[in-house]
Amino acid sequence: MYARTNTTTFQLDFKKLLRFCGLCLCVSVATTTYAQDEEDKVVKLWADSPVILPAAPQSENLLRFYSNANQVFFIDSESISIVTDGSIRFTLVSNSQAGAKNISYEGLRCDTNQKRLFAFGRADGSWSNSRRNEWDSFNNKGVNQHHSSLAWDFICEGGSVAGNVDKIIQRIRQNQSLRQFH
């Protein structure tokens, strides 16, 4: 009788142990799968390539790419560069109907539809660095429509820069929008 009690107790404890081990195994597999899924979702942090400011734009190098009722926008063909971080940088010149001229050195990210202002051009040809170090989204509405036009008509396709600098310049010169192919 004493042996039976111990055997029955042992069998019950062994069954509990097996259930517990099975539960632990299920939790372990689920946790591992969740961890792998989370690793797959890791977003790479963006790191800007160093900023090298170009020479002041010359009027003979300006390519008109967008205008509205108040302003005409140009890009300096000599300043366009595709940098190692995957963005594209360029000097933007805008002339208002009232005669005001603005010059800025900017960047576009095709993967996120974002723009960034790196510096403002001064009348003497020097640059003043922007105090803002953030990338901002752009869209086809409001005052920054020129960014979306530049990006979607001439630079970006499928989330990356379409071609090289020469191809971009050729599209702008010929007013050959990338959107016409979609």
Residue pairs with C-beta under 8 A, 6 or more apart in sequence:
46 85
46 109
46 135
47 85
48 85
48 87
48 107
48 116
49 83
49 84
49 85
49 87
51 89
51 105
51 118
51 119
53 105
53 118
53 119
53 127
54 76
54 78
54 79
54 91
54 105
55 78
55 79
55 125
56 103
56 121
56 125
56 126
57 74
57 76
57 78
57 79
57 91
57 93
57 103
57 121
58 76
58 78
61 76
61 77
61 78
61 79
62 74
62 75
62 76
62 77
62 93
63 74
63 75
63 76
63 77
63 169
63 172
63 173
64 72
64 73
64 74
65 73
65 74
65 75
65 146
65 149
65 150
65 153
65 154
65 172
66 72
66 73
66 145
66 146
66 149
66 150
67 73
68 145
68 146
69 97
70 96
70 97
71 94
71 95
71 96
71 97
71 146
72 94
72 95
73 92
73 93
73 94
73 146
73 149
73 150
74 92
74 93
74 94
74 95
75 90
75 91
75 92
75 93
75 150
75 172
76 90
76 91
76 92
76 93
77 169
77 172
79 89
79 90
79 91
79 105
80 88
80 89
80 90
80 165
80 168
80 169
81 88
81 89
81 90
81 165
82 88
82 161
82 164
82 165
83 89
83 107
86 109
86 110
86 111
86 160
86 161
87 107
87 108
87 109
87 110
87 116
88 107
88 108
88 110
88 155
88 161
88 168
89 105
89 106
89 107
89 118
90 105
90 106
90 107
90 108
91 103
91 104
91 105
91 106
91 121
92 102
92 103
92 104
92 105
92 106
92 146
93 101
93 102
93 103
93 121
94 101
94 102
94 146
95 101
96 102
102 120
102 121
103 120
103 121
103 122
104 117
104 118
104 119
104 120
104 121
105 117
105 118
105 119
105 120
105 121
105 127
106 115
106 116
106 117
106 118
107 115
107 116
107 118
107 135
108 114
108 115
108 147
108 150
108 151
108 155
108 156
109 115
109 116
109 135
110 151
110 155
110 156
110 157
110 159
110 160
110 161
111 159
111 160
112 135
112 137
113 137
113 138
113 139
113 148
113 151
113 156
114 135
114 136
114 137
114 138
115 135
115 136
115 137
115 138
115 144
115 147
115 151
116 134
116 135
116 136
117 130
117 132
118 129
118 130
119 127
119 128
119 129
119 130
120 127
120 128
120 130
121 127
122 128
138 144
138 147
138 148
138 151
139 148
140 148
140 149
140 152
152 178
152 179
153 171
153 177
153 178
153 179
154 168
154 171
154 172
154 177
154 178
155 161
155 162
155 168
155 178
156 162
156 178
157 178
161 168
162 168
162 178
170 176
171 177
171 178
